[in-house]
Amino acid sequence: MDYQYTEHTNVQSYSNHSVIPDHVLSNPSRFPIVVGDFAYVRLTRGKWAIIDKSSVIAVESIGIWYANRGPSGEWYALRGDRGSRYTRMHRLVFETTNGPIPSGMEIDHIHGTNINPILLDNRLSNMRLATHRQNTQNTSDQRVGKTSSRYPGVSWYTRVGNWISHIQIQGKVYHLGSYGSEEDAATVYQIALKLFEQYDIFPTEVSDLSPVSFSMKLGLTEDEIGEIVDSAWIGVYNRNH
């Protein structure tokens, strides 16, 4: 099977079910509690995970799931016995449906692992295959201004009344300018991300992120320029619909 790192296209499924129903919270069971097409799984440390209904059999076969805080500050659900390797819930869920994760690839949580402070999102709609660089890039840009925009790398700047675009590469934040619309700021971020991922071009290496500027740097044809810009717009559109 061929795998490809793709933009997320189902924002609605991410935003739904972010509030855990009262009857679920009061249920002491460690087994998944099905609500519609999804199920909630009680973890340790007062945390919960939401999964697809189709993942229930695989997840409930493990037993107790533990909440573990990762180096990025986000929480993960895992299970492991003494002397054995840990089983991570998101990997189990993904591989149960899609088969083994290809060598050199990782599971990227598109919107991060946590919907809110107590709920982890391990639904298939929140997962995609990615390289290590793509995965860490997505995690970094969700942490920078993540509470003010639906898009990674975008935040609202109250003082000037504009949307600010920024990207974090190898631990350094690059500011990409301010824009009147959230979508414009997100598109500039997508262009900067594609230039870095495809050509190893840092934002400081071009005078600006207009097609004319980076085409001079890269020597691209009009078709190649159009492909980068179009794919950036498509990525923004898909996150919004």
Secondary structure, DSSP 4 states (H G I P E B T S, - for coil): ----------HHHHHTT-SPPHHHHT---SS-EEETTEEEEEBSTT-EEEEEGGGHHHHHTT--BEEEE-TTS-EEEEE--TTSPPEEHHHHHHHHHH-SPPTT-EEEETT-SEEETTEEE--GGGEEEE-HHHHHHHHHHHHSSTTS-SSTTEEEETTTTEEEEEEEETTEEEEEEEESSHHHHHHHHHHHHHHHHHH---GGGSSSSSHHHHHHHHT--HHHHHHHHHHHHHHHHHHH-
